[in-house]
Amino acid sequence: MAHTLTRRTVLTAAAAGIAGVGLVGGLAARQLAGPRPGPAPDLPDAPPGDERLIRIASAARGREVDFWTAVPDGYGDGRGLPVCLVLHGASATPRDYGRFGLARFLTDAVRRGAPPFALAGATGGRLSWRASGDDDPQRMVREEVPTWCARRGFDSSRLAVWGWSMGGFGALLLAETYPKWLRMAAAFSPAVSPGDAVFTGVEKLRGTPVGLWCGRQDNFLKDVRALARVLPEEPVRAAWADGRHNFGYWGTVIPDAFALIGAALSPPRT
C-alpha cells in the first residue's frame, strides 16, 4: 500500500551525502577525489512540474521503499509520457531528488527542446543495484517500477535508465542484464573497474545507446574512459570535463544527458 508524502517533504528532504563510496556487492571501495559531500548543483531557473514521493511495498526488496516521480511543468500528471528510470548512488536516496533539483532540470530540458518524458526512481539501498539474498533492487527496477509507472498513466513501454556513481554502474548492468529492453543507458561517473560485471558483460550493450560522462578530477575517470573504449558500439556521448565526483559536476552535464534521453525515448514505436 502506498502512502503519499507531502510536497514540502519532497522539496526539503536532505541526506548526509551525495557521492558513492564503499560500494557493496563486489565493487571495490575507493577514495574519491574532493571533499564529501560535494556542492549542490546550480539549479536552472525552471519550476518543477508534478513531483511526487510516496512509500510503496516492494516484493523484490521485501520492504517498503520510497518511490519518486517527476513530470515536466506544463504536462499535467504526465499521462502517456515515456519514462527515464533513475538509479541513485550509494549516499543518496529518492528523498534527495528534490534537493538536487531533478524535477527543475527536467522542465528546463523540455523547455530547451528535449521531447518530454517523466523521471521515476525508487530506493535501491547500497547493493550496487544487484541482488543480495532475498533483497533484489535490480528486479524491483525491472519488474515493479514499470508497473508502478503504468499505474500513474506513464508509457512504460518506452524506458531509458540514468544513474550516477553506484547508480551508473547499476544502470549499465541493468542494460546488460536485459539487452535492448532500454532505449538508452546514461551513466555519470559510473563506479566501474576492469574485470567487474559491467566490463565482463559489455558486449551485451550492443544495440543499446550508451552515454558516459565523468569529471577529469574524478578517480573513476581512467576506468570510465577504458569502458568507453571497449563498448561494442560507439557511445552516443563520451564526455570528460573538469569536475569531481559530486553533483557540483553532475549538475553541469544533466542538460546534455536529458536532451539525449528525451530524443531516445521519442517517438513511440509503431
Disulfide bonds with the S-S distance in Angstrom:
none
